[in-house]
Amino acid sequence: MSDSPIRPAKEVRDELAATLDELETRLNPKVQASELSRRVRAGYAKNPVPYLIGAAVATAVVVGLVAWAIAGDD
């Protein structure tokens, strides 16, 4: 009876459960944070130059904002 276009309810429920589990995993912030961390570490290990440039730019922006806040006219 495998020719039937109607699938058994258990098969549909199992497929739905698998889909919901996958969605839960993909939308879980802890899982996403660990995946991002893994990808950043791998990228840094492969080529650290863009990460160092980004850190230098971020540092310069923060220092500039602090200097502007201190020296700015209120």
C-alpha positions in Angstrom: 0.0 0.0 0.0 3.0 2.3 -0.5 1.3 3.6 -3.7 -1.2 5.6 -1.6 -0.9 9.3 -1.9 -2.0 9.7 1.7 0.8 9.2 4.1 0.2 7.6 7.5 -0.3 10.2 10.3 2.7 8.9 12.2 5.0 9.5 9.3 3.7 13.1 8.9 4.0 13.7 12.7 7.6 12.4 12.7 8.5 14.6 9.8 6.9 17.6 11.5 8.7 16.8 14.7 12.0 16.7 12.9 11.3 20.0 11.2 10.4 21.6 14.5 13.5 20.3 16.1 15.6 21.7 13.3 13.9 25.1 13.6 14.4 25.1 17.4 18.1 24.4 16.9 18.5 27.1 14.2 16.7 29.7 16.3 18.3 28.9 19.6 20.5 31.9 20.6 23.0 29.7 22.5 23.5 27.4 19.5 23.9 30.4 17.2 26.4 32.1 19.5 28.5 29.0 19.7 28.3 28.6 15.9 29.3 32.3 15.4 32.2 31.8 17.8 33.4 28.7 16.0 33.2 30.5 12.6 35.1 33.5 13.9 37.8 31.4 15.5 38.2 29.4 12.2 38.3 32.6 10.2 40.9 34.2 12.5 43.0 31.1 12.4 42.9 31.1 8.6 43.6 34.9 8.1 43.9 37.1 11.2 44.6 40.4 9.3 40.9 41.5 8.7 40.1 40.8 12.4 43.1 42.9 13.6 42.2 45.7 11.2 38.6 45.6 12.5 39.8 45.7 16.1 42.1 48.6 15.4 39.3 50.6 13.7 36.9 49.8 16.6 39.5 51.0 19.1 40.1 54.2 17.1 36.3 54.9 17.0 35.9 54.4 20.7 39.0 56.5 21.5 37.6 59.2 19.2 34.2 59.2 20.8 35.7 59.4 24.3 37.9 62.3 23.2 34.9 64.0 21.6 32.9 63.6 24.7 35.6 65.0 26.9 36.6 67.9 24.7 33.2 68.7 23.3 31.4 71.9 24.3 28.3 71.3 26.4 
